[in-house]
């Protein structure tokens, strides 16, 4: 009988204390499936060696097993990113060009991120294109990784106070990133187009803008978090929560293809991830994203007031948001227990965190798509 002290079992060594029982049971069951190519499952007795014809006695390596699974995962993540940018940068623009040729009042070009035309046409195209570019990669990863619902979506609120802490950090981060005016260029341009249609009419009387705003502020964050903090995050966290937090945040930033909004998106993604882990539910991540979108939109609306009062109004809003965030964070830190603040499941292996990230980044087509996103962001910034 094998000595338990000499056994390596990466599934059992994972820290499952940070989440609820139903989630852990489902996550473990998914990882233990024998035919699961995307689960890091390695077990070995350290006293045993294997003989292979032509190679002699060899020792099975946990590092090689980890690298193989990482390569398979990031191959699919890269394909999901490729689907995202293909719909965002190519298919959407081709569709708009075809509609334009057919006489529909909608226009664009391949050197701009904005779409122009009638109110209804603009709102419809922006909503449909955003839905497709997010839902198709989401469905793709869901079907490939085959995570059960309980393992794909953290849904049990283990610590409501962590939600307060996450919202507090969101206000602080939003204020910090708004100083260099790191707004979403698409939302800002869209608002400016609507507000310029008729100087005497508020955009809030235009139903197309209201519909787009509700979609952008509420619906889009839900779909976005199901993709990043659902289908993607919970596959990556088998290599440790910190690894999953870093990679999903970097990917979210790269997919913006916008150097101005990239820092904000990465920081908000970090807050979303830690907030979800702390509270135990993806609802926290969605709430963080909604608050970020609302803050972003509020600043855009304030700055479109071209009167002399605008700078004062903007500064008051930013200061109030910062004070609210600091106050909420102080309350959270005072009331939350030390155990509640440490909800990060770690995983230690012979492969360092840096090497794990580097190996993942080099995987094709992830490496190519990531490079394409960064190149697109630089070109847009220059042009």
VEXGU-439701 format. One line per 10 residues: number of its first residue (from 1); for each residue x, y negated, z of N, C-alpha, C. Coordinates in steps of 0.001 Angstrom, whole numbers, always signed. Each point is the difference from the previous one (the first is absolute). Layout:
// residues N
NUM = X/Y/Z/X/Y/Z/X/Y/Z | ...
END
This chain:
// residues 383
1 = +858/+1203/+0/-858/-1203/+0/+888/-1246/+0 | -343/-998/-810/+829/-1186/-155/-47/-868/+1249 | +1144/-538/+360/+111/-911/+1129/-602/-1345/-396 | -996/-461/+769/-683/-1251/-334/+949/-1193/+25 | +1045/+97/+820/+957/-1104/+86/+805/-171/-1285 | +51/+1057/-817/+763/-48/-1246/-875/-233/-1223 | -1303/-216/+231/-927/-180/-1106/-148/-1474/-372 | -30/-244/-1313/-297/-1327/-522/-1348/+82/-700 | -947/-838/+430/-1315/-43/-622/-420/-1472/-87 | +141/-569/-1187/-205/-1441/-154/-1446/-416/+265
11 = -932/+902/-226/-1403/-332/+252/-256/-115/+1493 | +492/+967/+763/-210/-24/+1443/+802/-1108/+682 | +1114/-395/-609/+850/-1026/+605/-550/-1420/-202 | -986/-149/-872/-595/-1316/-232/-770/-439/+1250 | +19/-1299/+292/-682/-544/+1176/-1470/-247/-324 | -870/+857/+532/-1435/-112/-270/-745/-734/+1119 | +723/-546/+962/-644/-606/+1170/-621/-1357/-296 | +329/-586/-1154/-456/-1369/-278/-1415/-80/-542 | -556/+1109/-504/-1335/-18/-594/-909/+1001/+696 | -1270/+18/-422/-994/+849/+639/+92/+1458/-413
21 = -698/+845/+738/+51/+1444/-220/-506/+436/-1353 | -1132/-552/-455/-581/+398/-1282/+936/-354/-1150 | +605/-1183/+63/+939/-416/-1044/+1218/+923/-6 | +575/+238/+1165/+1203/+828/+86/-243/+1419/-500 | -1146/+553/+355/-342/+1358/-439/-107/+71/-1517 | -650/-990/-598/-159/-27/-1453/+1342/-232/-693 | +824/-888/+566/+1301/-321/-578/+929/+1217/+47 | +23/+685/+1126/+831/+1206/+140/-451/+1098/-965 | -1301/+182/-100/-542/+1032/-885/+397/-260/-1439 | -46/-1275/-418/+407/-368/-1362/+1478/+302/-209
31 = +834/-309/+982/+1443/+202/-136/+382/+1482/-20 | -808/+847/+596/+336/+1420/+104/-493/+840/-1180 | -704/-635/-945/-453/+743/-1172/+1193/+478/-808 | +54/+1279/-294/+1159/+587/-677/+210/-540/-1412 | -1084/-331/-690/+115/-460/-1388/+19/-1525/-114 | +227/-697/+1115/-2/-1463/+0/+1393/-516/-338 | +156/-500/-1211/+1319/-468/-460/+367/-1355/+576 | -940/-687/+655/+255/-1348/+492/+69/-59/+1522 | +54/+1153/+638/+125/+56/+1451/+1417/+430/+369 | +613/-749/+895/+1343/+332/+468/-130/+1045/+1093
41 = +190/+1247/-394/-144/+1125/+918/+1261/+850/-74 | +794/-52/+1049/+1264/+748/+13/+162/+693/+1352 | +294/+1296/-67/+175/+792/+1215/+1187/+925/-180 | +866/+33/+1026/+1206/+815/-125/+562/+359/+1373 | +513/+1196/+74/+773/+414/+1174/+1448/-367/-263 | +587/-836/+846/+1350/-487/-240/+1063/+1092/+28 | -339/+1157/+550/+968/+1103/+47/-25/+864/-1254 | -978/-268/-890/-149/+831/-1187/+605/-672/-1226 | +584/+811/-855/+470/-465/-1301/-537/+949/-1057 | -127/-495/-1199/-617/+774/-1084/+1044/+322/-1053
51 = -59/+1256/-504/+922/+398/-1066/-716/-116/-1348 | +634/-694/-959/-545/-177/-1340/+1014/+535/-988 | -453/+863/-925/+899/+581/-1011/+711/-1097/-776 | +1288/+137/-122/+806/-948/-752/+434/-1214/+796 | -607/-186/+1155/+352/-1170/+815/+501/+386/+1382 | -264/+1238/+387/+446/+464/+1310/-956/-452/+1093 | +530/-122/+1205/-813/-417/+1144/-175/-1530/-20 | -1233/-431/+41/-286/-1438/+17/-916/-315/+1181 | +0/-1231/+390/-833/-441/+1112/-1083/-932/-537 | -1250/+324/+305/-1103/-855/-417/+128/-1365/+671
61 = -256/-1043/-762/+214/-1357/+499/-1310/-774/+102 | -257/-568/+1183/-1178/-842/+199/+110/-1276/-818 | +1233/-493/-178/+221/-1219/-772/-409/+189/-1453 | +397/+1130/-586/-366/+270/-1393/-1504/+157/-155 | -619/+658/+973/-1459/+161/-45/-689/-1357/+86 | +533/-871/+863/-574/-1331/+153/+149/-818/-1277 | +1168/+63/-611/+236/-736/-1241/-918/+486/-1125 | -179/+1314/-80/-851/+559/-1058/-1442/-496/+123 | -515/+0/+1243/-1378/-451/+213/-120/-1499/-259 | +997/-770/+449/-5/-1437/-259/-15/-292/-1499
71 = +774/+743/-763/+46/-198/-1448/-1352/+268/-633 | -654/+1075/+431/-1310/+330/-560/-1037/-1063/+359 | +40/-479/+1241/-959/-1010/+442/+186/-1305/-761 | +1260/-468/-87/+232/-1301/-627/-86/+49/-1522 | +66/+1186/-551/-315/+133/-1415/-1465/-356/-230 | -875/+484/+868/-1438/-290/-133/-329/-1429/+414 | +680/-502/+1022/-212/-1396/+400/+408/-932/-1135 | +1114/+323/-656/+440/-788/-1150/-1019/+12/-1118 | -610/+1150/-249/-1035/+91/-1035/-1230/-823/+383 | -354/+15/+1302/-1136/-801/+462/+280/-1489/-191
81 = +1228/-417/+285/+392/-1401/-214/-36/-346/-1482 | +418/+932/-836/-17/-222/-1448/-1424/-182/-495 | -926/+799/+511/-1414/-146/-354/-495/-1385/+407 | +392/-427/+1198/-405/-1311/+534/+421/-1119/-944 | +1293/-62/-322/+495/-1116/-811/-425/+134/-1465 | -248/+1231/-458/-476/+187/-1375/-1381/-633/-162 | -880/+233/+963/-1325/-615/-52/+85/-1505/+220 | +886/-413/+912/+104/-1408/+364/+612/-842/-1114 | +1071/+509/-620/+778/-812/-941/-290/+277/-1476 | -470/+1194/-296/-147/+364/-1413/-1454/+241/-387
91 = -610/+1008/+603/-1348/+409/-408/-1013/-1134/+180 | +100/-705/+1142/-929/-1111/+248/+164/-1094/-1051 | +1249/-340/-322/+252/-1065/-967/-464/+409/-1408 | +235/+1265/-359/-453/+486/-1305/-1526/-48/-83 | -653/+416/+1079/-1461/-8/+37/-546/-1414/-156 | +609/-949/+728/-439/-1400/-95/+221/-537/-1409 | +1130/+340/-593/+287/-451/-1374/-1023/+547/-986 | -381/+1264/+168/-1009/+608/-872/-1350/-694/+185 | -370/-267/+1281/-1263/-702/+271/+16/-1401/-601 | +1171/-653/+74/+150/-1340/-577/-226/+40/-1511
101 = +587/+978/-668/-163/+162/-1449/-1465/+263/-368 | -686/+722/+915/-1401/+346/-260/-957/-1158/+309 | +558/-1126/+452/-837/-1171/+221/-386/-262/+1439 | +469/+823/+927/-296/-226/+1414/+860/-1160/+501 | -576/-851/+846/+700/-1191/+491/+965/+368/+1128 | +1084/+660/-371/+1035/+416/+954/+1333/+22/-736 | +1053/-559/+623/+1284/-153/-689/+1164/+270/+966 | +1110/+456/-543/+1222/+195/+784/+1166/+116/-961 | +1196/+83/+559/+1182/+318/-805/+944/+817/+868 | +967/+651/-629/+872/+920/+715/+1112/-709/+774
111 = +14/-1321/-33/+1024/-749/+723/-581/-740/+1209 | -1277/+266/+286/-660/-647/+1136/-763/+1047/+798 | -105/-215/+1307/-736/+925/+854/-1468/-383/+115 | -388/-1112/-649/-1349/-515/+161/-869/+282/-1210 | -1310/+67/+252/-1004/+209/-1040/-889/-1228/-32 | -360/-450/-1200/-803/-1209/-168/-1268/+328/-789 | -1031/-803/+239/-1241/+193/-740/-1202/-447/+798 | -1146/+599/-283/-1224/-338/+710/+6/+536/+1423 | -831/-598/+844/-68/+406/+1406/-289/+1486/+169 | -1062/+437/-659/-420/+1394/+118/+1081/+930/-540
121 = +532/-342/-1154/+1008/+848/-635/+1259/+125/+860 | +476/-1131/+543/+1207/+27/+824/-201/+840/+1256 | -1092/-266/+702/-269/+729/+1238/-139/+1501/-271 | -724/+348/-1059/-215/+1415/-324/+1299/+703/-341 | +827/-624/-835/+1270/+629/-406/+942/+155/+1185 | +111/-1041/+832/+898/+67/+1146/-431/+1076/+996 | -1302/+99/+231/-509/+996/+950/+188/+1413/-538 | -397/+211/-1252/+108/+1340/-591/+1456/+440/-124 | +873/-901/-440/+1410/+359/-176/+660/+326/+1340 | -339/-781/+1038/+562/+266/+1328/-494/+1333/+543
131 = -1275/+291/-215/-551/+1278/+451/+708/+1177/-663 | +170/-106/-1314/+597/+1106/-743/+1458/+204/+368 | +768/-1093/+68/+1437/+143/+243/+289/+578/+1383 | -951/-130/+952/+211/+556/+1340/-646/+1364/+190 | -1214/+151/-502/-719/+1255/+243/+577/+1177/-790 | +477/-247/-1224/+560/+1103/-786/+1265/+571/+653 | +989/-836/+418/+1157/+552/+722/-386/+656/+1323 | -1016/-568/+672/-480/+584/+1253/-540/+1404/-223 | -843/+148/-992/-569/+1316/-326/+1103/+963/-443 | +966/-515/-755/+1116/+830/-469/+775/+586/+1178
141 = +390/-837/+958/+757/+497/+1154/-850/+928/+860 | -1279/-324/+130/-895/+854/+783/-84/+1404/-597 | -114/+59/-1316/-122/+1296/-679/+1327/+764/-19 | +1121/-717/-62/+1308/+654/-50/+409/+536/+1366 | -63/-843/+1026/+470/+395/+1326/-1010/+882/+732 | -1272/-144/-334/-1063/+833/+562/-48/-33/+1523 | +205/-1183/+551/-139/-168/+1439/-1469/+96/+389 | -331/+751/+1028/-1390/+20/+463/-380/-1368/+548 | -1285/-284/+28/-466/-1333/+379/+528/-426/+1367 | -23/+893/+957/+433/-354/+1352/+1493/-324/+67
151 = +782/+591/-920/+1439/-265/-13/+348/-1175/-903 | -852/-294/-960/+274/-1089/-934/-407/-1351/+568 | -1019/-7/+839/-508/-1258/+547/-74/+94/+1520 | +826/-776/+679/-100/-88/+1452/-1284/-747/+327 | -876/+626/+770/-1327/-585/+171/-443/-166/+1449 | +765/+524/+949/-420/-78/+1398/+701/-1143/+708 | -782/-924/+572/+557/-1138/+722/+487/+468/+1370 | +1303/+243/+110/+579/+452/+1261/+291/-1154/+950 | +282/-1172/-551/+362/-1149/+828/-521/-1293/-624 | -1196/-475/+421/-568/-1232/-564/+889/-1221/+216
161 = +800/+2/+1064/+870/-1142/+273/+1051/-185/-1088 | +386/+1103/-651/+986/-97/-1085/-557/-792/-1178 | -1326/+36/-163/-635/-804/-1049/+203/-1487/+284 | -123/-374/+1268/+220/-1395/+392/+1443/-407/-281 | +934/+878/+353/+1407/-286/-241/+315/-152/-1477 | -619/+851/-829/+238/-64/-1447/-564/-1286/-605 | -1205/-391/+423/-601/-1242/-499/+840/-1202/+442 | +509/+53/+1222/+857/-1075/+507/+1240/-158/-861 | +647/+1119/-311/+1199/-43/-844/-339/-478/-1406 | -1203/+305/-468/-412/-443/-1336/-66/-1515/-67
171 = -590/-627/+1014/-70/-1467/+36/+1403/-610/+18 | +884/+590/+783/+1363/-523/+108/+742/+159/-1326 | -108/+1182/-604/+683/+259/-1272/-578/-888/-1104 | -1316/-131/-40/-630/-844/-1027/+507/-1435/+81 | +122/-516/+1212/+501/-1362/+168/+1446/-111/-461 | +799/+1013/+344/+1419/-19/-370/+181/+41/-1518 | -719/+879/-675/+194/+153/-1448/-667/-1117/-793 | -958/-714/+610/-670/-1081/-724/+842/-1262/-48 | +1026/-80/+830/+858/-1188/+8/+659/-226/-1362 | +573/+1066/-645/+534/-202/-1357/-1054/+161/-1092
181 = -1297/-62/+386/-1107/+117/-952/+38/+1314/-764 | +20/+1095/+748/+48/+1323/-633/-1413/+541/-168 | -803/-643/-846/-1361/+446/-227/-64/+957/-1189 | -1097/+724/-62/-259/+832/-1161/-284/-904/-1189 | +858/+41/-1015/-148/-900/-1145/-1304/+235/-734 | -442/+1245/-75/-1230/+303/-732/-1209/-645/+662 | -90/+121/+1341/-1129/-585/+716/+23/-1518/-84 | +1186/-581/+136/+113/-1455/-43/-412/-546/-1363 | +492/+616/-1069/-339/-458/-1346/-1485/+174/-273 | -551/+1113/+478/-1422/+262/-219/-852/-1065/+678
191 = +368/-359/+1232/-756/-1042/+706/+119/-1336/-713 | +1210/-336/-438/+218/-1288/-659/-802/-112/-1295 | -121/+1117/-733/-790/-6/-1242/-1459/-293/+314 | -540/+684/+1027/-1402/-202/+344/-246/-1408/+530 | +911/-491/+854/-203/-1325/+578/+136/-1099/-1047 | +706/+280/-1103/+187/-997/-1041/-1086/+3/-1052 | -926/+942/+76/-1057/+82/-1009/-955/-1192/+85 | -283/-413/+1231/-893/-1141/+196/+365/-644/+1327 | +587/-1166/-57/+505/-650/+1211/-1108/-313/+997 | -1242/-65/-452/-1104/-365/+882/-721/+1212/+598
201 = +455/+1189/-362/-678/+1210/+465/+975/+858/+790 | -391/+408/+1202/+849/+851/+825/+74/+1403/-599 | +1168/+620/+140/+124/+1362/-530/-940/+957/+712 | -399/-349/+1239/-871/+910/+750/-1426/+5/-531 | -324/-905/-947/-1305/+52/-654/+59/+866/-1256 | +1198/+479/-326/+184/+836/-1185/+52/+1465/+444 | -1056/+745/-325/-134/+1358/+522/+1145/+908/-434 | +555/-249/-1193/+1108/+842/-465/+1208/-133/+932 | +266/-1219/+455/+1131/-205/+898/-269/+651/+1357 | -1223/-127/+484/-357/+602/+1286/+159/+1521/-65
211 = -489/+596/-1089/+107/+1454/-170/+1470/+424/-42 | +807/-748/-758/+1424/+325/-92/+683/-143/+1360 | -378/-1046/+749/+602/-229/+1309/-315/+1134/+969 | -1261/+442/+33/-390/+1120/+863/+777/+1252/-383 | +127/+228/-1300/+753/+1157/-480/+1468/-99/+410 | +600/-1174/-209/+1425/-198/+261/+328/+80/+1489 | -906/-513/+838/+273/-90/+1435/-397/+1262/+752 | -1014/+712/-458/-503/+1159/+749/+217/+1331/-724 | -480/+100/-1224/+49/+1287/-711/+1437/+390/-354 | +753/-948/-540/+1366/+283/-433/+893/+480/+1143
221 = -40/-625/+1191/+820/+509/+1103/-330/+1434/+402 | -1267/+370/-103/-391/+1369/+357/+644/+1000/-958 | -127/-266/-1307/+576/+902/-996/+1519/+27/+108 | +587/-1173/+201/+1454/-105/+115/+522/+823/+1168 | -659/-85/+1150/+459/+739/+1183/-237/+1503/-139 | -1050/+393/-692/-213/+1426/-254/+1129/+571/-857 | +568/-851/-866/+1118/+430/-844/+1315/+29/+781 | +352/-1120/+632/+1294/-108/+677/+16/+709/+1353 | -988/-303/+860/-6/+553/+1349/-765/+1320/+92 | -590/+432/-1125/-709/+1272/-5/+738/+1053/-792
231 = -235/+15/-1303/+543/+1055/-861/+1518/+56/+18 | +672/-1156/+97/+1461/-23/-68/+651/+141/+1374 | -436/-780/+972/+651/-67/+1301/+43/+1358/+699 | -1113/+703/-10/-96/+1218/+797/+746/+1185/-599 | +422/-115/-1242/+907/+992/-573/+1434/-329/+402 | +327/-1288/+2/+1364/-425/+324/+320/+108/+1482 | -1001/-45/+864/+288/-30/+1441/+524/+1337/+535 | -19/+1048/-803/+607/+1256/+453/+1519/-130/+131 | +565/-1088/-566/+1424/-297/+151/+231/-1085/+1048 | -1012/-269/+800/+80/-1019/+1033/-836/-1212/-353
241 = -648/-577/+997/-878/-1147/-251/+761/-1210/-529 | +1215/-225/+507/+761/-1165/-446/+302/+84/-1495 | +320/+1186/-483/+252/+194/-1422/-1252/-328/-811 | -1147/+481/+457/-1261/-267/-703/-336/-1481/+9 | +245/-666/+1118/-270/-1433/+115/+861/-781/-983 | +1292/+307/-32/+937/-725/-871/-349/+203/-1469 | -201/+1243/-403/-206/+293/-1416/-1337/-538/-515 | -1068/+157/+765/-1299/-507/-466/+5/-1526/-71 | +706/-644/+912/+67/-1464/-9/+801/-506/-1190 | +1127/+657/-289/+806/-398/-1149/-757/+225/-1306
251 = -705/+1113/-93/-771/+298/-1209/-1120/-1019/-196 | -698/-342/+1089/-1061/-1009/-80/+558/-1330/-484 | +1178/-362/+498/+625/-1245/-433/+391/+30/-1460 | +603/+1103/-444/+440/+105/-1395/-1172/-46/-973 | -1120/+599/+371/-1144/+55/-908/-669/-1364/-208 | +324/-985/+833/-525/-1345/-247/+635/-605/-1244 | +1237/+409/-308/+764/-554/-1126/+23/-1526/+59 | +79/-520/+1203/-42/-1448/+214/+938/-336/+1154 | +1113/-680/-301/+982/-319/+1032/-568/-927/+1069 | -996/-812/-353/-576/-928/+969/-822/+718/+1059
261 = -783/+975/-407/-874/+688/+953/+622/+1275/+567 | +1117/+448/-568/+623/+1258/+435/+373/+19/+1484 | +662/-1045/+536/+337/+23/+1440/-1232/+100/+891 | -1043/-742/-361/-1225/+21/+800/-634/+1385/-6 | -79/+613/-1166/-622/+1321/-126/+790/+1056/+776 | +1320/-62/-62/+836/+960/+739/-209/-150/+1507 | -1/-1237/+488/-178/-227/+1434/-1393/+409/+469 | -1017/-338/-784/-1369/+391/+367/-137/+1522/-34 | +677/+629/-948/-27/+1460/-79/+647/+632/+1233 | +1071/-610/+484/+639/+485/+1230/-957/-113/+1183
271 = -675/-1144/+101/-962/-192/+1089/-1147/+1002/-114 | -471/+227/-1223/-1090/+957/-225/+389/+1395/+456 | +1220/+412/-366/+459/+1348/+330/+154/+193/+1501 | +687/-929/+664/+195/+116/+1445/-1331/-132/+734 | -883/-852/-513/-1316/-136/+612/-812/+1272/-108 | +52/+644/-1155/-714/+1261/-191/+540/+1080/+929 | +1317/+103/+91/+611/+1015/+863/-324/-255/+1468 | +8/-1275/+375/-279/-331/+1389/-1439/+250/+399 | -929/-346/-880/-1420/+158/+321/-512/+1397/-315 | +617/+641/-997/-422/+1340/-388/-979/+33/-1147
281 = -327/-1156/-566/-991/-24/-1072/+415/-937/-1122 | -353/+380/-1216/+301/-819/-1179/-851/-1271/-9 | -1058/-27/+801/-830/-1202/+100/+841/-1210/+415 | +991/+212/+864/+878/-1090/+437/+776/-563/-1179 | +537/+880/-846/+740/-443/-1180/-908/-787/-942 | -1229/+457/-161/-963/-715/-859/-312/-1372/+588 | -196/-63/+1317/-292/-1272/+663/+1149/-984/-175 | +1228/+481/+122/+1180/-847/-183/+17/-585/-1414 | -261/+840/-978/+16/-436/-1397/-1116/-1004/-283 | -1167/+198/+600/-1119/-927/-187/+327/-1368/+603
291 = +581/+4/+1196/+386/-1265/+647/+1033/-726/-852 | +956/+744/-546/+1024/-597/-870/-638/-640/-1233 | -943/+707/-639/-665/-537/-1190/-812/-1248/+335 | -664/+20/+1152/-814/-1148/+412/+884/-1206/+301 | +1108/+237/+670/+944/-1078/+295/+540/-590/-1299 | +397/+870/-897/+532/-407/-1301/-998/-867/-754 | -1249/+477/-83/-1035/-724/-735/-327/-1339/+661 | -29/-18/+1338/-289/-1251/+716/+1048/-1061/-308 | +1265/+390/+0/+1067/-954/-321/-114/-521/-1432 | -348/+895/-910/-156/-407/-1403/-1123/-1029/-133
301 = -1110/+246/+696/-1134/-926/-59/+381/-1347/+601 | +712/+29/+1129/+436/-1251/+630/+904/-788/-930 | +937/+693/-652/+969/-691/-847/-600/-500/-1311 | -1191/+472/-332/-660/-519/-1196/-809/-1261/+296 | +55/-452/+1250/-559/-1299/+361/+1081/-1038/-279 | -180/-793/-1032/+1040/-917/-451/-52/-1359/+688 | -724/-85/+1116/-35/-1250/+748/+1222/-92/+913 | +178/-1172/+608/+1154/-217/+886/-105/+790/+1295 | -1184/+538/+298/-194/+755/+1243/+498/+1439/-111 | +283/+439/-1214/+361/+1407/-201/+1199/+451/+837
311 = +1141/-699/+5/+1150/+485/+780/-317/+167/+1486 | -772/-945/+550/-367/+79/+1414/-904/+1202/+261 | -993/+207/-878/-914/+1139/+147/+758/+1317/-88 | +916/+93/-958/+785/+1224/-157/+862/+270/+1230 | +664/-1032/+502/+875/+185/+1156/-778/+375/+1251 | -1161/-614/+178/-838/+337/+1161/-440/+1457/-67 | -425/+413/-1190/-433/+1397/-174/+1140/+973/+308 | +1184/-262/-519/+1142/+889/+213/+406/+50/+1469 | -16/-1165/+665/+369/-45/+1422/-1017/+760/+847 | -1284/-198/-310/-1045/+716/+745/+118/+1510/-188
321 = +250/+430/-1237/+158/+1434/-276/+1184/+567/+768 | +1098/-751/+38/+1185/+443/+725/-269/+103/+1495 | -682/-1009/+555/-309/+11/+1430/-927/+1154/+365 | -991/+246/-850/-911/+1128/+236/+777/+1316/-19 | +913/+133/-975/+802/+1209/-94/+884/+199/+1204 | +665/-1054/+446/+887/+82/+1173/-802/+350/+1248 | -1171/-622/+172/-840/+266/+1168/-484/+1452/+10 | -465/+478/-1158/-468/+1392/-87/+1127/+981/+258 | +1202/-310/-508/+1141/+885/+206/+391/+40/+1469 | -78/-1147/+674/+324/-52/+1428/-975/+854/+808
331 = -1281/-84/-360/-1018/+811/+676/+261/+1481/-232 | +320/+348/-1247/+260/+1404/-325/+1199/+536/+773 | +1091/-737/+7/+1219/+454/+672/-192/+110/+1503 | -887/-817/+545/-240/+29/+1438/-898/+1159/+407 | -961/+337/-840/-992/+1022/+357/+341/+1391/-510 | +788/+90/-1073/+306/+1313/-576/+1037/+718/+844 | -165/+1293/+124/+965/+810/+756/+1241/+229/-845 | +1088/+395/+660/+1247/+281/-724/-179/+1141/-983 | -816/+1003/+379/-244/+1138/-898/-747/-438/-1246 | -926/-973/+166/-786/-467/-1142/+859/-753/-995
341 = +1090/-608/+480/+879/-772/-875/+961/+882/-782 | +88/+1276/+368/+947/+909/-650/-765/+1105/-713 | -521/-321/-1141/-820/+943/-762/+681/+402/-1296 | +1314/+54/+14/+750/+331/-1202/+570/+1401/+130 | -446/+877/-876/+503/+1377/-5/+1334/+47/-729 | +1029/+424/+681/+1325/+66/-614/+312/+1392/-503 | +960/+73/-888/+488/+1297/-444/+1492/-129/-287 | +779/+806/+687/+1458/-53/-158/+470/+1229/-771 | +826/-243/-1008/+579/+1102/-764/+1430/-364/-369 | +672/+912/-664/+1373/-265/-418/+48/-1063/-1096
351 = -1129/-221/-644/-98/-1041/-1025/-372/-1310/+683 | +896/-976/-27/-253/-1270/+672/-1140/-752/-679 | -538/-979/+716/-1095/-797/-553/+421/-700/-1288 | +1208/-557/+9/+496/-686/-1186/+157/+926/-1187 | +524/+1198/+226/+171/+978/-1074/-1356/+510/-500 | -942/+109/+913/-1346/+431/-391/-642/-1028/-923 | +139/-1264/+353/-556/-1083/-826/+716/-57/-1344 | +1330/+111/+21/+789/-54/-1234/-357/+1147/-936 | -127/+1208/+550/-349/+1158/-829/-1381/-184/-626 | -944/-524/+783/-1351/-225/-515/+15/-1052/-1103
361 = +773/-1062/+216/+54/-1102/-962/+604/+424/-1333 | +860/+1011/+19/+664/+455/-1228/-845/+985/-802 | -1101/+460/+583/-841/+996/-670/-694/-607/-1217 | +25/+721/-1107/-685/-443/-1226/-1425/+551/+3 | -1015/-777/-403/+75/-1342/-602/-108/-1144/+1003 | +19/+340/+1322/-126/-1063/+1002/+1047/-1084/-203 | +1238/+398/-223/+1088/-965/-170/-246/-915/-1195 | -465/+582/-1102/-241/-785/-1218/-1161/-973/+181 | -1078/+459/+624/-1183/-858/+186/+307/-1117/+991 | +741/+327/+1063/+375/-1023/+976/+855/-1078/-658
371 = +942/+418/-837/+855/-948/-716/-825/-866/-945 | -989/+616/-649/-875/-729/-917/-818/-1054/+743 | -485/+342/+1189/-783/-948/+821/+864/-1195/+401 | +1219/+265/+431/+893/-1081/+415/+400/-880/-1182 | +251/+630/-1134/+348/-757/-1206/-1160/-887/-428 | -1214/+538/+57/-1188/-776/-353/-178/-1184/+944 | +286/+219/+1286/-131/-1081/+970/+997/-1122/-282 | +1211/+361/-362/+1033/-997/-303/-377/-785/-1266 | -472/+725/-1035/-383/-662/-1257/-1147/-985/+240 | -994/+413/+789/-1134/-882/+292/+453/-1225/+776
381 = +958/+179/+900/+492/-1127/+783/+738/-1003/-875 | +750/+517/-983/+776/-863/-875/-897/-719/-995 | -972/+751/-567/-890/-592/-999/-1111/-840/+631
END
